Amino acid sequence: MTPAYRWPPRPAPGFPPDCPDAGDVLARFAAAGDQAATLVVVTSGLRARVEDSGDHEAGLDRVRRSLAAVGRAAGDGWQPGYYGKDLVLVRAATDGPDEPPPAPLAAGDGGVRHGWAWGHVPLAGDAGERRTALLRACYAVAMAARLRRDRPELPQRRAADVLARVPELLSARATAALLAGVLVRPLDGHPAQAGAGDGEDPRLPGVASADGLPALAAAPPARGLYAVTDVHDIEWGTRSRAGDGARLTRGNARELLPLAEAWHARTPVDELVRRAYPSRARREALLAGHLRALSDGVAGAGRLFATLGDGLSGVVNDAEALRTAVAGANRWSEGQMHSGAGAAPLDGPDLDAARRRAHFSLHVTKTLKGTEHGQRVLHVYGEPLVPDAAEAAVAFLADLDAAGPGAPGAHHLAHALRWRNDWRRHLSPSRFACLERVLPATGRTLPAG
C-alpha cells in the first residue's frame, strides 16, 4: 500500500506551488521526536469572498493566495502546511505552555478575513501517536480559529481559552456546526491504509488533485460539458419536501448534536474533542468515498478534479455519463450524503464562462434538493426547468426570502439574486411574476457573507 504521508511534502491542492500539504508537514514533525509543539491554525472567511468574486472557485483561489502570503510571512522556525481554507503553523515548543507565540499574522492579500488561534501540544509515544495528537489538536485549534474569525472581538488566542467560552457564545445547534468543521487532514496514515497516488488529492485517495485543472483550462476540449458537483446540506442533512418530513440524509452536525449538548452541560473540552474527532474522521472518510465514487463514475467519459471542499469539477463528454455518476455516488452513500451536479456546454476556449454557467446549474439543483425532480441530480445550463421543478425551485427561494437573512441557507438566496437573469432564462414566463417578488430587479442587496 502507498503510505498516506510523504516527504518531501506534496503541494497542497489548489494553493500556490510553494505551499506544502498540511498532513505531510505534521507527519514529518511528529517523526522528528519533539516532546511538545506549538500549533497555530489560521482560517479564512470564504463566503464573503465567494460573493465578491462571483463564483466559489474564484473566491477559494483568493482565500488560498491570502493564506500563502500569511504563511510566507510567519518567520523562521515555523513549518507551514496548508489544506482547504486553512493554514497550519507548527514548531517545537520553545515557550511555556501558557505563553502565546508571537502573532504569526501579516496581512494577507485581497482583504480576506482571517481568524487564528494556538495551542501547546504535549507529544508522547511513537511517531504515530504523536501524529494523532497533532491532528486532534489541529481539530480543536481550528474550531477556536473559526470562532475568532467570526467573533474578532474575542481577546483570547489560546484555543482552550476560546473554546471555554463556547457555551455562553453559541447555541447548541451552532456548537454542533462548529464541531462539524472540516479537519485539516483526517487520514491516520496507517501503513495498511491506501494513500493518494501521484496526481491525486492527498486527502482523497483516488480523486484527481485540483492541481490538474489548470492544464485543462489552458487547453480546454472543443466539445463536452464543464461540470461541478457539491454535497447538499453536508452539515444538517436534507429533508424530504414531499410533506412527510422524512430526512433523506444525515448531516455531520446532526450527528454531533449530542456532543454539543454535552458541551453546554460543561463536559470538559478535552473529553469532547477526544469523542468528536473519530466521528469527524469517519465522516471525512465517507466524503472521500463518495467523491471517489463520483470520480470513478465518469471514468472513460471525462475527468473530475477535487477543486472544492466537498465537490468536484472538470469536463465530461455528455450529460448522461455525469447523471449516472452522481446517481451512483448517491446510492453508495444513501442516507448519509447526496450530491447534485451542474453542467454547461463548452463554447470555444472560454472555460470561465462555462464554469460560471455550471455553477448556476449547480445552484438550481440546490433549490430542488429534497424533491423527486430529476433535475435535482443534474441540471444542464440552457435546459428549461420542467413546470413542476420550476414551481418547486421558486417556492424554495420564496421560503428563504420569507425566513429572512439570518435563517439557515440564506446564502442560496444571495446566489439567486446574482443569477437573476439566468433564472429568467430557465423559467417559463408564467413564473416571472413570482420570481420578481423574490428577486426584484432593483432595491435589493445581497445578505452579508
C-alpha positions in Angstrom: 0.0 0.0 0.0 1.1 3.6 -0.6 1.9 5.5 2.6 -0.7 8.1 3.5 2.0 10.7 4.2 5.2 11.6 2.2 8.4 13.6 2.4 9.3 15.8 0.6 5.8 17.1 1.1 3.3 17.2 -1.7 1.9 20.5 -2.7 -1.4 21.5 -1.1 -4.0 21.2 -3.9 -5.2 24.5 -5.3 -2.7 26.5 -3.4 0.3 28.3 -4.9 3.2 25.9 -5.8 5.3 26.7 -2.6 2.5 25.6 -0.2 3.1 22.1 1.2 0.3 19.7 2.3 -0.5 20.1 6.0 -0.8 16.3 6.6 2.7 15.7 5.2 4.2 18.5 7.3 2.6 17.4 10.5 3.6 13.7 10.0 7.2 14.8 9.4 7.2 16.9 12.5 5.8 14.0 14.5 8.5 11.7 13.3 11.2 14.1 14.5 10.6 13.2 18.1 10.0 16.6 19.7 8.2 16.2 23.0 5.9 19.3 22.6 4.7 21.6 19.8 3.3 25.0 19.5 0.5 24.8 16.9 -1.3 27.7 15.2 -4.2 27.4 12.8 -5.2 30.3 10.6 -8.6 30.0 8.9 -10.5 32.2 6.5 -13.8 33.8 5.8 -14.7 32.2 2.5 -18.3 33.1 1.9 -17.8 36.8 1.6 -15.0 36.2 -0.9 -17.3 34.0 -2.9 -19.9 36.7 -3.1 -17.2 39.3 -4.0 -15.6 37.1 -6.7 -18.9 35.8 -8.3 -18.2 32.1 -8.0 -16.9 29.6 -5.5 -13.7 28.6 -7.2 -12.6 32.1 -7.8 -13.3 33.0 -4.1 -11.5 30.0 -2.9 -8.4 30.9 -5.0 -8.4 34.4 -3.5 -8.5 32.9 0.0 -5.7 30.5 -0.7 -3.4 33.2 -2.1 -4.0 35.2 1.0 -3.2 32.3 3.3 0.0 31.7 1.3 1.0 35.3 1.9 0.4 34.8 5.7 2.5 31.6 5.7 5.4 33.1 3.9 5.5 36.0 6.5 5.3 33.7 9.5 9.1 33.8 10.1 11.9 31.4 10.8 11.1 28.4 13.0 7.6 27.9 11.8 6.8 25.0 9.5 3.7 25.9 7.4 1.2 23.4 5.9 -2.0 24.0 4.0 -5.3 22.4 3.2 -8.8 23.5 2.2 -9.1 27.1 3.5 -6.7 26.7 6.5 -3.0 27.3 7.2 -1.3 25.3 10.0 1.9 26.5 11.6 3.9 24.2 13.8 7.3 24.4 15.6 9.0 22.8 18.6 7.6 24.4 21.8 10.1 27.0 23.0 7.6 29.0 25.0 6.0 27.8 28.2 2.6 26.0 27.8 0.8 29.3 28.8 3.0 31.6 26.8 1.4 32.7 23.5 3.5 32.6 20.4 4.3 35.8 18.5 1.4 36.7 16.4 2.0 34.9 13.1 -0.3 37.0 11.1 0.8 39.5 8.5 -1.8 41.0 6.3 -2.9 38.6 3.6 -3.8 39.6 0.1 -7.1 40.8 -1.1 -8.7 41.8 2.1 -9.5 38.2 3.2 -10.8 38.0 6.8 -8.7 35.6 8.9 -9.0 34.2 12.4 -6.3 32.4 14.3 -5.7 30.5 17.5 -2.9 28.5 19.0 -2.3 25.6 21.3 0.5 23.9 23.2 0.5 20.2 22.3 2.4 17.7 24.5 3.7 14.8 22.4 4.5 11.3 23.7 4.7 7.8 22.4 5.8 6.7 18.9 5.6 8.7 15.7 2.0 7.5 15.0 0.8 8.5 18.5 2.4 11.9 18.2 0.9 12.4 14.7 -2.6 11.6 16.0 -2.1 14.1 18.9 -1.2 16.8 16.4 -4.1 16.1 14.1 -6.5 16.0 17.1 -5.0 19.3 18.3 -5.5 20.8 14.8 -9.2 20.0 15.1 -9.5 21.8 18.4 -7.4 24.8 17.4 -9.2 25.1 14.1 -12.5 25.4 15.9 -11.1 28.2 18.1 -9.7 29.9 15.0 -13.1 29.7 13.3 -14.8 31.2 16.4 -12.3 34.1 16.5 -12.7 34.6 12.8 -16.5 35.1 13.3 -16.1 37.0 16.6 -12.9 39.1 16.2 -13.7 40.9 19.5 -12.6 37.8 21.4 -9.3 38.7 23.0 -8.1 35.2 23.8 -6.0 33.5 21.2 -5.2 30.2 23.0 -7.6 27.6 21.8 -8.5 26.3 25.3 -9.5 29.8 26.4 -11.6 30.5 23.3 -13.4 27.1 23.4 -14.2 27.5 27.1 -16.5 30.4 26.1 -18.5 28.4 23.6 -21.5 27.6 25.9 -22.0 31.3 26.5 -21.5 32.4 22.9 -23.2 29.8 20.8 -26.5 27.8 20.8 -26.2 24.0 21.0 -27.1 23.9 17.3 -24.3 26.4 16.4 -21.9 24.5 18.6 -22.7 21.3 16.6 -21.9 23.2 13.4 -18.6 24.3 14.9 -17.8 20.7 15.9 -18.6 19.7 12.3 -15.8 21.9 10.9 -13.6 20.2 8.4 -10.4 18.6 9.7 -7.1 19.6 8.4 -6.2 16.0 7.4 -8.2 13.2 8.9 -6.4 10.2 7.4 -4.4 8.5 10.1 -1.5 7.4 7.9 -1.5 3.8 9.0 0.8 1.8 6.7 -2.1 -0.6 5.7 -4.2 2.4 4.5 -4.0 3.2 0.8 -2.9 6.7 0.4 -3.2 9.1 -2.5 -1.0 8.4 -5.5 0.7 10.9 -7.8 -1.7 13.4 -9.2 -4.3 12.7 -6.6 -5.6 14.9 -3.8 -3.6 13.9 -0.6 -6.8 13.8 1.5 -8.9 12.0 -1.1 -7.1 8.8 -2.5 -8.3 8.0 -5.9 -9.6 11.5 -6.7 -7.6 13.8 -9.1 -5.9 16.8 -7.4 -7.1 20.3 -8.2 -3.6 21.0 -9.5 -4.5 19.1 -12.6 -7.3 21.5 -13.6 -5.1 24.4 -14.8 -3.7 22.3 -17.6 -7.3 21.6 -18.7 -8.1 25.3 -18.5 -5.1 26.1 -20.7 -6.3 23.7 -23.4 -10.0 23.0 -23.0 -11.6 20.5 -25.2 -13.7 21.9 -28.1 -16.8 19.9 -27.0 -18.3 18.4 -23.9 -19.6 19.9 -20.7 -17.9 21.7 -17.8 -19.2 20.1 -14.7 -19.3 20.9 -11.0 -20.7 18.9 -8.1 -21.4 19.6 -4.5 -22.7 17.6 -1.5 -26.0 19.2 -0.4 -26.6 20.0 3.3 -23.4 18.3 4.5 -23.8 19.7 8.0 -27.5 19.1 8.7 -28.7 16.7 6.1 -31.6 17.1 3.6 -35.2 16.8 4.5 -37.8 15.4 2.0 -40.1 18.1 0.6 -42.8 15.5 -0.1 -44.6 16.6 3.1 -43.8 13.7 5.2 -40.8 15.4 7.0 -38.5 12.4 6.3 -34.8 13.0 6.5 -33.1 11.8 3.3 -29.5 12.3 4.5 -28.0 12.6 7.9 -25.6 15.6 8.3 -22.4 15.5 10.3 -23.5 18.4 12.6 -26.7 16.5 13.4 -24.6 13.5 14.3 -22.6 15.7 16.7 -25.5 17.5 18.3 -25.5 15.2 21.4 -21.8 16.2 22.0 -22.7 19.9 21.5 -25.4 19.5 24.2 -22.8 17.8 26.5 -20.5 20.8 25.9 -23.3 23.1 27.1 -23.6 20.9 30.1 -20.0 21.7 30.8 -18.3 18.4 29.8 -14.6 19.2 29.6 -13.5 20.3 26.2 -10.6 17.8 26.0 -13.1 15.0 26.5 -15.4 16.4 23.8 -12.6 16.7 21.3 -11.5 13.1 22.1 -15.0 11.9 21.4 -15.8 14.1 18.4 -12.6 13.6 16.5 -13.3 9.9 15.5 -16.8 10.9 14.4 -15.3 13.6 12.1 -12.7 11.2 10.8 -15.5 8.7 9.8 -17.5 11.4 8.1 -14.4 12.6 6.2 -13.7 9.1 5.1 -17.3 8.8 3.9 -16.9 12.0 2.0 -13.7 10.7 0.4 -15.5 7.5 -0.7 -18.5 9.5 -2.1 -16.2 11.7 -4.1 -14.2 8.8 -5.3 -17.4 7.1 -6.5 -18.3 10.2 -8.4 -14.8 10.4 -9.9 -14.8 6.7 -10.8 -18.3 7.1 -12.3 -17.1 9.3 -15.1 -14.0 7.3 -15.9 -13.8 7.0 -19.7 -16.2 9.9 -20.2 -14.2 12.7 -18.8 -12.3 13.7 -15.6 -13.4 15.4 -12.4 -10.9 17.1 -10.0 -11.2 17.8 -6.3 -11.4 21.6 -6.6 -13.9 22.3 -3.8 -14.1 21.1 -0.2 -16.9 18.7 -0.8 -17.2 18.8 -4.5 -15.5 18.2 -7.8 -15.2 20.0 -11.1 -13.9 19.2 -14.6 -15.1 18.2 -18.1 -17.3 15.3 -19.1 -18.3 14.1 -22.6 -22.0 14.0 -22.1 -24.7 14.7 -19.6 -25.8 11.1 -19.3 -22.4 10.0 -18.1 -22.4 12.7 -15.4 -26.0 11.9 -14.3 -25.2 8.2 -14.0 -22.1 9.0 -11.9 -23.9 11.3 -9.5 -26.8 8.8 -9.1 -24.3 6.0 -8.4 -22.4 8.1 -5.8 -25.7 9.0 -4.1 -26.6 5.3 -3.9 -23.2 4.5 -2.5 -23.7 6.9 0.4 -27.5 6.5 0.6 -28.9 8.1 3.8 -25.6 9.8 4.6 -24.8 12.3 1.8 -26.1 13.2 -1.6 -24.6 15.4 -4.3 -26.0 17.4 -7.2 -24.2 18.4 -10.3 -24.4 21.4 -12.6 -23.0 21.4 -16.2 -22.7 23.8 -19.1 -21.8 23.1 -22.7 -18.3 24.2 -23.6 -18.4 27.1 -26.1 -15.0 27.6 -27.7 -12.0 28.4 -25.5 -13.9 30.4 -22.8 -13.8 27.9 -20.0 -14.6 30.6 -17.4 -18.0 31.3 -19.0 -18.8 27.6 -19.0 -17.7 27.4 -15.3 -19.9 30.2 -14.3 -22.9 28.7 -16.0 -22.2 25.3 -14.5 -22.2 26.9 -11.0 -25.6 28.4 -11.8 -26.9 25.0 -12.8 -25.5 23.5 -9.6 -27.4 26.2 -7.7 -30.5 25.0 -9.5 -30.0 21.5 -8.1 -29.7 23.0 -4.6 -33.1 24.7 -5.0 -34.6 21.2 -5.8 -32.9 19.2 -3.1 -35.3 17.0 -1.2 -37.7 16.7 -4.1 -38.1 13.9 -6.6 -37.5 16.0 -9.7 -34.8 14.6 -11.9 -33.1 18.0 -12.3 -32.2 17.8 -8.6 -29.5 15.3 -9.6 -28.2 17.2 -12.6 -29.1 20.4 -14.4 -27.5 21.4 -17.7 -27.4 25.1 -18.4 -29.8 26.0 -21.2 -32.3 23.3 -20.4 -35.5 24.9 -19.1 -36.9 23.6 -15.8 -39.9 21.4 -16.3 -43.0 23.0 -14.8 -43.2 21.1 -11.6 -39.5 21.6 -10.9 -39.8 25.3 -11.7 -42.6 25.7 -9.2 -40.6 23.8 -6.5 -37.5 25.9 -7.2 -39.3 29.3 -6.9 -41.1 28.1 -3.8 -37.7 27.2 -2.2 -36.4 30.7 -2.9 -39.6 32.3 -1.6 -39.4 30.4 1.6 -35.8 31.6 2.1 -37.0 35.1 1.4 -39.7 34.8 4.0 -37.3 33.4 6.6 -35.1 36.4 6.5 -31.3 37.0 6.1 -30.3 35.2 9.3 -32.0 31.9 8.5 -30.1 28.8 7.6 -29.5 28.7 3.8 -29.8 32.4 3.2 -26.7 32.3 1.1 -28.7 30.4 -1.6 -30.9 33.5 -2.0 -27.8 35.6 -2.4 -26.7 33.4 -5.2 -30.1 33.6 -6.8 -30.1 37.3 -6.7 -26.7 37.4 -8.5 -28.1 34.9 -11.1 -31.4 36.5 -11.6 -31.1 36.8 -15.4 -30.1 33.1 -15.6 -33.3 32.2 -13.6 -35.4 34.1 -16.1 -33.8 32.3 -18.9 -34.6 28.9 -17.4 -38.2 29.5 -16.2 -41.3 29.9 -18.3 -42.9 33.4 -18.4 -45.7 32.1 -16.2 -43.2 32.0 -13.3 -41.8 35.5 -13.9 -44.2 37.4 -11.6 -43.4 35.1 -8.6 -39.7 35.3 -9.4 -39.9 39.1 -9.5 -41.4 39.2 -6.0 -38.4 37.1 -4.6 -35.7 38.6 -6.9 -36.7 42.1 -7.7 -34.6 43.9 -10.4 -33.8 46.8 -8.0 -34.0 47.7 -4.4 -32.4 44.5 -3.0 -28.9 43.9 -1.7 -27.2 40.6 -1.0 -27.1 39.3 2.5 -23.8 39.8 4.2 -21.3 36.9 3.8 
